[in-house]
Amino acid sequence: MSVSSALSGKGSSKGMSIYLMGLLWVLGAGLVTGAVAYFARRIGATDGSVENNEAAGQVFTIVGGLHAVLLAFVLISLFDAVNGAEDGASREADNLVAAYWSADALPEPARTDVRDLVVSYAGTVVDQEWPDMVRGTSAVAGDGAEKLDQLRKTVSQTAVTDDWQNSQKTTAADKLLEVYQARQARLSTAGSDGVSNVMWFALIAGTVMSVAMPMLFVGPRPTTHIIIVSILAGTLTLLLFATYQLQNPYAGGAKVEPTAFENVLERLR
């Protein structure tokens, strides 16, 4: 599943729930900020505030610019992580199929053993490992690692009788190595912290400061000022919501599904 299609939520009730949750985040932030701006205009002193607009504007440019750069960096990194997780799952599944096909040249019983282990490994990934990855842990259930090791041993210990079989044995071993590397990357990504607590603190503090700074501006039209501040708060909150949803590539609004491995099972069973 691509990031764009996941975020669109087409044909899924979960996609709609994400839309509603995001809408609540945005509306809530806009309403709270609008209320704060209204009472600040009603209660706060305005003497000399107009003269301070230029100085406040310069500070807002620096604070808002730095915060925009930080948000953009985090979001781009998270989007790349989601796309990388999807590509990695496809690469792992493709190499698994390639190893299955290469085993056709091996003598019995190695041929049947490799085929059975490939199908069993793909099933373990879908049924046992993926649910744990959705929960954000690399300590996945099942015996996927053991099955992959059995595959490696079966291929390496198989005696071949001609150059063709030796070539296909080498190919199968190479493909299994790539499966192992893709698997390690998948589990490492699932167990990562996503956005660290320090980064969340910087993002939230930067958002608060970026919204607070415009409240220091004073103009002749309070309603327009309140609307502007509320829109700014809603926009920044929307970006924080996107960051929250993209933290774990295997969960949230843009989660990577085990579709590649499900296709393997459909193709090889």
C-alpha positions as CSV (number, residue, x, y, z in Angstrom):
1,M,0.0,0.0,0.0
2,S,1.4,3.4,-1.0
3,V,1.4,6.3,1.4
4,S,-1.1,8.3,-0.7
5,S,-3.5,5.4,-0.9
6,A,-3.2,4.6,2.8
7,L,-3.8,8.2,3.8
8,S,-6.8,8.4,1.4
9,G,-8.5,5.6,3.3
10,K,-10.5,4.5,0.3
11,G,-13.0,1.8,1.0
12,S,-12.1,1.5,4.6
13,S,-13.9,2.6,7.8
14,K,-10.5,3.0,9.4
15,G,-9.6,5.6,6.8
16,M,-12.7,7.5,7.7
17,S,-12.0,7.3,11.4
18,I,-8.5,8.8,10.7
19,Y,-10.1,11.6,8.8
20,L,-12.5,12.3,11.7
21,M,-9.7,12.1,14.2
22,G,-7.6,14.6,12.2
23,L,-10.6,16.9,11.8
24,L,-11.1,16.9,15.6
25,W,-7.5,17.7,16.2
26,V,-7.6,20.6,13.8
27,L,-11.0,22.0,14.9
28,G,-10.0,21.6,18.6
29,A,-6.8,23.5,18.1
30,G,-8.4,26.2,16.1
31,L,-11.3,26.7,18.6
32,V,-8.9,26.8,21.7
33,T,-6.5,29.2,20.0
34,G,-9.4,31.4,18.8
35,A,-10.8,31.6,22.3
36,V,-7.4,32.4,23.7
37,A,-6.8,35.1,21.1
38,Y,-10.3,36.6,21.8
39,F,-9.8,36.8,25.5
40,A,-6.3,38.2,25.0
41,R,-7.7,41.0,22.9
42,R,-10.5,41.6,25.4
43,I,-8.4,41.6,28.5
44,G,-4.9,42.5,27.4
45,A,-3.6,46.0,27.2
46,T,-3.3,47.4,23.7
47,D,-1.3,50.6,24.5
48,G,1.8,50.5,22.4
49,S,1.0,47.2,20.8
50,V,0.7,48.5,17.3
51,E,4.2,49.9,17.5
52,N,5.5,46.5,18.6
53,N,4.1,44.7,15.5
54,E,7.3,45.2,13.5
55,A,9.5,43.7,16.3
56,A,7.1,40.9,16.9
57,G,7.0,40.2,13.2
58,Q,10.7,39.8,13.0
59,V,10.8,37.4,15.9
60,F,7.9,35.4,14.4
61,T,9.7,35.1,11.1
62,I,12.7,33.5,12.8
63,V,10.6,31.2,15.1
64,G,8.1,30.2,12.5
65,G,10.9,29.6,9.9
66,L,12.9,27.3,12.2
67,H,9.8,25.4,13.2
68,A,8.7,25.0,9.5
69,V,12.2,23.6,8.7
70,L,12.0,21.1,11.6
71,L,8.5,20.0,10.7
72,A,9.4,19.5,7.1
73,F,12.5,17.5,8.0
74,V,10.6,15.2,10.3
75,L,7.7,14.6,7.9
76,I,10.0,13.9,4.9
77,S,12.0,11.5,7.0
78,L,8.8,9.7,8.1
79,F,7.5,9.5,4.5
80,D,10.8,8.1,3.4
81,A,10.6,5.5,6.2
82,V,7.1,4.4,5.1
83,N,8.2,4.1,1.5
84,G,11.3,2.3,2.5
85,A,9.4,-0.2,4.7
86,E,7.1,-1.0,1.8
87,D,9.9,-1.4,-0.7
88,G,11.8,-3.6,1.9
89,A,8.8,-5.9,2.3
90,S,8.4,-6.3,-1.4
91,R,12.1,-7.0,-1.8
92,E,12.0,-9.6,0.9
93,A,9.0,-11.3,-0.6
94,D,10.4,-11.2,-4.1
95,N,13.7,-12.8,-3.1
96,L,11.7,-15.5,-1.2
97,V,9.9,-16.4,-4.4
98,A,13.2,-16.4,-6.3
99,A,14.7,-18.8,-3.8
100,Y,11.6,-21.0,-4.2
101,W,12.0,-21.1,-8.0
102,S,15.7,-21.8,-7.8
103,A,15.0,-24.8,-5.6
104,D,13.3,-26.4,-8.5
105,A,16.7,-27.5,-9.8
106,L,17.7,-29.1,-6.5
107,P,17.4,-32.8,-6.0
108,E,14.8,-34.4,-3.6
109,P,14.2,-34.1,-0.7
110,A,15.8,-30.7,-0.6
111,R,13.5,-29.3,-3.3
112,T,10.3,-30.1,-1.4
113,D,11.8,-29.0,1.9
114,V,12.7,-25.6,0.5
115,R,9.3,-25.1,-1.0
116,D,7.5,-26.0,2.2
117,L,9.8,-23.8,4.3
118,V,9.3,-20.8,2.0
119,V,5.5,-21.1,2.2
120,S,5.7,-21.7,6.0
121,Y,8.0,-18.6,6.5
122,A,5.7,-16.4,4.5
123,G,2.7,-17.6,6.5
124,T,4.6,-16.9,9.8
125,V,5.4,-13.3,8.7
126,V,1.7,-12.6,7.8
127,D,0.0,-14.3,10.8
128,Q,2.4,-13.9,13.7
129,E,5.1,-11.3,13.0
130,W,3.1,-8.6,11.3
131,P,0.6,-8.1,14.3
132,D,3.6,-7.6,16.6
133,M,5.2,-5.1,14.2
134,V,1.9,-3.1,14.2
135,R,2.3,-2.8,18.0
136,G,5.8,-1.4,17.4
137,T,8.1,-4.2,18.6
138,S,10.9,-6.1,16.9
139,A,10.5,-9.0,19.3
140,V,8.0,-10.8,17.0
141,A,6.3,-14.0,17.8
142,G,6.7,-17.2,15.7
143,D,9.7,-19.1,14.5
144,G,10.4,-17.1,11.3
145,A,14.1,-16.7,12.1
146,E,14.4,-20.5,12.7
147,K,12.6,-21.3,9.5
148,L,14.9,-18.9,7.5
149,D,17.9,-20.6,9.1
150,Q,16.5,-24.0,8.2
151,L,16.2,-22.8,4.6
152,R,19.8,-21.7,4.6
153,K,21.0,-25.0,6.0
154,T,18.9,-27.0,3.6
155,V,20.3,-25.2,0.6
156,S,23.9,-25.1,1.7
157,Q,24.0,-28.8,2.7
158,T,22.3,-30.1,-0.5
159,A,24.7,-32.1,-2.7
160,V,24.5,-31.3,-6.4
161,T,25.6,-33.3,-9.4
162,D,26.1,-30.8,-12.2
163,D,26.9,-27.2,-13.0
164,W,23.2,-26.2,-13.5
165,Q,22.2,-27.4,-10.0
166,N,25.3,-25.8,-8.5
167,S,24.4,-22.5,-10.2
168,Q,20.8,-22.6,-8.9
169,K,22.0,-23.6,-5.5
170,T,24.2,-20.5,-5.4
171,T,21.4,-18.4,-6.6
172,A,19.0,-19.7,-3.9
173,A,21.7,-19.0,-1.3
174,D,22.2,-15.5,-2.5
175,K,18.4,-14.8,-2.5
176,L,18.1,-16.2,1.0
177,L,20.8,-13.8,2.1
178,E,18.9,-10.9,0.7
179,V,15.8,-12.2,2.5
180,Y,17.7,-12.2,5.7
181,Q,18.9,-8.6,5.2
182,A,15.5,-7.3,4.3
183,R,14.0,-9.1,7.3
184,Q,16.5,-7.5,9.7
185,A,15.7,-4.1,8.2
186,R,12.0,-4.7,8.6
187,L,12.3,-5.7,12.3
188,S,14.7,-2.9,13.0
189,T,12.2,-0.4,11.6
190,A,9.3,-1.9,13.5
191,G,11.2,-1.7,16.8
192,S,12.5,1.9,16.3
193,D,11.1,4.7,18.4
194,G,9.9,6.7,15.4
195,V,9.9,10.3,16.6
196,S,11.9,10.6,19.8
197,N,10.6,12.3,23.0
198,V,13.1,15.1,22.5
199,M,11.9,15.7,18.9
200,W,8.2,15.7,20.1
201,F,9.1,18.3,22.7
202,A,10.7,20.5,20.1
203,L,7.8,20.1,17.7
204,I,5.1,20.8,20.3
205,A,7.0,23.7,21.9
206,G,7.7,25.2,18.4
207,T,4.1,24.9,17.5
208,V,3.0,26.7,20.7
209,M,5.5,29.5,20.2
210,S,4.6,29.8,16.5
211,V,0.9,30.2,17.5
212,A,1.6,32.5,20.4
213,M,3.7,35.0,18.5
214,P,0.9,36.2,16.2
215,M,-1.2,36.9,19.3
216,L,1.2,39.8,20.0
217,F,0.1,41.5,16.8
218,V,-2.6,44.0,17.1
219,G,-4.7,45.4,14.2
220,P,-7.9,47.3,13.8
221,R,-10.0,44.2,13.1
222,P,-10.0,41.7,16.0
223,T,-12.2,39.1,14.1
224,T,-9.7,38.9,11.2
225,H,-6.8,38.5,13.6
226,I,-8.6,35.7,15.6
227,I,-9.4,33.8,12.3
228,I,-5.8,34.1,11.1
229,V,-4.4,32.8,14.4
230,S,-6.9,29.9,14.5
231,I,-6.0,28.9,10.9
232,L,-2.3,28.9,11.8
233,A,-3.0,26.7,14.8
234,G,-5.1,24.3,12.8
235,T,-2.5,24.0,10.1
236,L,0.3,23.3,12.5
237,T,-1.8,20.8,14.4
238,L,-2.6,19.0,11.1
239,L,1.1,18.6,10.5
240,L,1.6,17.3,14.0
241,F,-1.3,14.8,13.4
242,A,0.4,13.6,10.2
243,T,3.7,13.2,12.2
244,Y,1.9,11.1,14.8
245,Q,0.2,8.9,12.2
246,L,3.5,8.2,10.3
247,Q,5.6,7.3,13.4
248,N,5.3,3.5,12.8
249,P,5.3,2.5,9.2
250,Y,3.4,-0.6,10.0
251,A,0.6,1.1,11.9
252,G,-1.3,4.4,11.8
253,G,-2.8,6.1,8.8
254,A,-0.1,5.1,6.3
255,K,0.7,1.6,7.5
256,V,2.4,-0.9,5.3
257,E,0.3,-4.1,5.0
258,P,1.7,-7.6,4.5
259,T,0.3,-7.7,1.0
260,A,3.6,-8.8,-0.6
261,F,3.8,-11.9,1.6
262,E,0.1,-12.6,1.1
263,N,0.8,-12.6,-2.7
264,V,3.6,-15.0,-2.1
265,L,1.2,-17.4,-0.3
266,E,-1.4,-17.1,-3.1
267,R,1.2,-17.7,-5.8
268,L,3.0,-20.7,-4.2
269,R,0.3,-22.6,-2.4
